[in-house]
Amino acid sequence: MNGNISFDFEFDPENKIFHAKFHGPVTDESIKYFYDTIASRVSANDFRASIADFSEATAFHVTLNTIRELAALRPADPELSRPRVIVAPTNLIFGLARMFQIIGQATRPNLHVVRKLPEAFAFLGVAAPRFQPFTPRFPI
């Protein structure tokens, strides 16, 4: 993994929202690692909703094949009805996120794409989220 890539994970216990923020360049390798990391953390906890936030990504170099591979995977989280939101601020990230949304409709029927983080909170019905650093209950 590239040393310029990092993830921040936050949890709003009141509203049960998991916020995963990506920092650094997004590549095929890093997006798969990001997806696997989120899936492993979300699947073991009772979240009402989750947000994958790419607002601080510095570059985006992901192939269509990666999007197809990820969209074809069954979500690790069995609760398909939970809202999921991707924050995609640039046209490129927004387009790829929409592709992911369209290709993965069968496995992720409740996935939504927005441009800004406040839109994600509004979509989830949260006015003022109170996030705290997330520490998993088991080693990852």
Backbone torsions as a table, in degrees:
resi	resn	phi	psi	omega
1	MET	NA	140.8	178.5
2	ASN	-68.3	135.6	-178.8
3	GLY	-67.1	-14.4	-179.6
4	ASN	-86.1	1.8	-177.6
5	ILE	-106.2	132.5	174.4
6	SER	-149.0	159.6	179.5
7	PHE	-123.8	139.1	170.1
8	ASP	-109.2	134.1	178.5
9	PHE	-120.6	127.8	179.9
10	GLU	-130.3	156.2	-178.7
11	PHE	-136.2	132.2	173.6
12	ASP	-102.1	100.2	-174.3
13	PRO	-65.0	-30.3	-178.3
14	GLU	-67.8	-44.0	-177.2
15	ASN	-101.4	-1.2	179.0
16	LYS	55.4	50.1	177.5
17	ILE	-112.5	131.7	177.6
18	PHE	-102.4	123.5	-178.6
19	HIS	-114.3	117.7	179.3
20	ALA	-113.8	116.3	-177.3
21	LYS	-108.6	131.0	-179.4
22	PHE	-97.2	130.7	175.5
23	HIS	-119.0	133.7	174.5
24	GLY	106.6	-174.5	-178.1
25	PRO	-72.3	137.2	179.0
26	VAL	-97.7	118.3	178.6
27	THR	-124.6	173.5	177.9
28	ASP	-54.5	-45.9	-177.9
29	GLU	-66.4	-45.1	-175.9
30	SER	-71.0	-34.1	-179.5
31	ILE	-70.3	-36.6	176.5
32	LYS	-65.8	-40.7	178.7
33	TYR	-65.7	-41.7	177.6
34	PHE	-60.6	-47.8	179.5
35	TYR	-60.0	-47.7	-179.8
36	ASP	-62.1	-40.2	-178.9
37	THR	-65.9	-46.0	178.1
38	ILE	-62.7	-46.0	-177.7
39	ALA	-59.0	-40.8	-178.0
40	SER	-69.0	-32.1	-179.3
41	ARG	-81.5	-40.0	-177.9
42	VAL	-70.8	-37.5	-173.0
43	SER	-65.6	-23.1	-175.9
44	ALA	-97.0	5.6	-174.9
45	ASN	-133.6	159.6	-178.0
46	ASP	-93.4	85.9	178.6
47	PHE	-102.9	141.2	174.6
48	ARG	-79.6	-31.8	-177.3
49	ALA	-158.5	163.6	177.4
50	SER	-144.0	153.2	-177.2
51	ILE	-127.7	128.2	170.3
52	ALA	-103.9	114.2	-169.8
53	ASP	-108.9	113.7	179.7
54	PHE	-106.5	22.6	-176.0
55	SER	-70.1	-16.7	178.5
56	GLU	-113.2	19.2	174.4
57	ALA	-69.2	137.2	-176.3
58	THR	-93.3	-22.1	178.3
59	ALA	-158.4	160.9	-177.6
60	PHE	-140.0	110.6	-180.0
61	HIS	-132.2	77.5	-178.3
62	VAL	-122.7	134.0	-178.6
63	THR	-82.8	160.6	176.9
64	LEU	-62.3	-34.0	178.1
65	ASN	-60.3	-39.0	177.9
66	THR	-63.2	-44.0	178.2
67	ILE	-59.3	-44.8	179.8
68	ARG	-63.3	-43.0	-179.8
69	GLU	-61.5	-46.0	-179.5
70	LEU	-66.9	-41.5	-178.5
71	ALA	-66.1	-28.6	-178.7
72	ALA	-77.6	-19.9	-179.0
73	LEU	-71.8	138.0	172.3
74	ARG	-69.5	139.0	178.1
75	PRO	-61.7	142.0	177.5
76	ALA	-65.8	-29.3	-179.3
77	ASP	-83.5	120.6	-176.8
78	PRO	-73.5	-12.9	-177.6
79	GLU	-83.6	83.1	-176.8
80	LEU	-67.0	-19.6	-177.3
81	SER	-79.5	-11.6	-179.7
82	ARG	-65.9	135.3	174.9
83	PRO	-65.5	140.1	174.0
84	ARG	-127.5	137.6	-179.0
85	VAL	-130.5	132.9	172.4
86	ILE	-105.1	125.8	175.2
87	VAL	-93.2	112.1	-174.5
88	ALA	-126.4	91.8	-169.9
89	PRO	-76.1	-27.9	-177.8
90	THR	-99.2	161.4	-179.6
91	ASN	-59.5	-40.7	-178.5
92	LEU	-65.1	-49.8	-179.7
93	ILE	-65.4	-39.0	179.2
94	PHE	-62.3	-44.6	179.2
95	GLY	-61.8	-44.3	179.4
96	LEU	-67.6	-38.5	178.0
97	ALA	-65.4	-38.9	177.2
98	ARG	-65.6	-38.5	176.0
99	MET	-61.0	-45.0	178.0
100	PHE	-58.9	-41.5	-179.9
101	GLN	-63.8	-45.7	-177.0
102	ILE	-69.9	-47.0	-178.5
103	ILE	-64.4	-35.8	-175.4
104	GLY	-95.5	17.9	-176.4
105	GLN	-55.1	-36.2	-177.5
106	ALA	-68.5	-36.5	-177.6
107	THR	-96.4	-19.7	-178.9
108	ARG	-133.7	73.0	-174.2
109	PRO	-71.3	-15.8	-175.4
110	ASN	-115.3	38.6	179.9
111	LEU	-99.3	133.6	-177.8
112	HIS	-129.8	151.3	-179.1
113	VAL	-121.6	129.5	178.1
114	VAL	-130.6	167.3	-177.9
115	ARG	-89.0	-33.7	-173.7
116	LYS	-131.9	150.5	-178.2
117	LEU	-57.8	-43.1	178.1
118	PRO	-58.0	-30.6	177.1
119	GLU	-66.1	-36.0	177.9
120	ALA	-64.5	-44.8	179.1
121	PHE	-62.8	-43.6	179.2
122	ALA	-62.4	-41.6	179.1
123	PHE	-60.1	-37.9	-179.1
124	LEU	-85.0	-2.4	177.0
125	GLY	78.2	31.0	-178.7
126	VAL	-116.1	122.5	-178.3
127	ALA	-82.7	-50.9	-176.3
128	ALA	-135.6	84.4	-178.2
129	PRO	-64.8	147.2	178.5
130	ARG	-117.7	90.6	-176.4
131	PHE	-85.9	152.1	173.4
132	GLN	-139.1	155.2	178.1
133	PRO	-57.5	138.8	-176.6
134	PHE	-96.5	126.9	175.2
135	THR	-118.0	118.7	-179.1
136	PRO	-65.2	155.1	-180.0
137	ARG	-81.6	-0.7	-179.4
138	PHE	-145.4	156.9	179.6
139	PRO	-69.4	141.9	177.6
140	ILE	-116.2	NA	NA
